[in-house]
Amino acid sequence: MASVLLLNNATATNSAPSAATDGASWQTALRCDEAYCLIRSRAGSGTMTGTFKLWGYFPVKSRAFGTITCDSRTALTDGQLVTISYGTGNSKVFEIDKAGNGVTAGNVQVDISAAADTADGTATVLAAAIRGANTPTWRVGVVGAGTSSPLTIYTDGPPTNLLGTAGNVTITETLGGAGAVTGFTGAIDGFWAPLGTNATAASKGLINVASAIGETGTDSIAHAEIITGLQGCSRVYLEITAIGGTATAFDAWLAPRGE
């Protein structure tokens, strides 16, 4: 039977997964939606028990967010800049144009010559400039109407092709005064989640209906349980939350159902 090894002679509890590389590869090795979680004791004595939680890593990318705090037209200086990147090495420079007479070649004009002399007036023009600068390879959105400061912006893109952490690139500015930026931050490339449901948060993902697995023979434990919902996972991880007995050691596998 083809399988993925989750535990090998494990003798102590382990922590929940945190890094994207924790656990074992699932999709690459054996892509399926249902599998048996197989657990057996390798050694031990006394009153042997084990409590296990199964985790899956879901490789879903999210948007990065940032903010731009604007200033009034009077407070700004012609030629001040905001640089917004859509991933590393892919940036656009937005240049404040107070007189309406143009900006440096290659920069995006933010013509505030006729804007209301308020921070919100500047924000409205800047939001329109950001939206107008979008291309298939530079996709930055503005939250809401984009008519008030600070503007909240984000790395956009097709839902199936978001940048994830590659979008966490610092926004820079030379606005001075009240002008300031934050981000881009907050995007992820995936996350770990316990597999399964339970009304108690701490019990989600626990094998054996959230109960400790006891001995099935003299000084031995053997357990098999069908796990569903695995197809979306790229990695799997078995956490030992509690272990009992003397010198208890466990092996565990995930084996596709039907193999």
Secondary structure, DSSP 4 states (H G I P E B T S, - for coil): ---EEEEEEE-S--PPP-STT-SEE-TTT---S-EEEEEEEEEEEEEEEEEEEEEEEE------EEEEE---TTT--TT-EEEEESSTT-EEEEEEESSSS---TTSEEEE-TTS-SSHHHHHHHHHHHHHHT-BTTB-EEESTT--SSSEEEEE---GGG--GGGG----EE---TT-EEEEEE---S-EEEESS--SSGGGTTBHHHHS-B--SBTTB-EEEEEE---TT-SEEEEEEEEEEEEEEEEEEEEEETT-
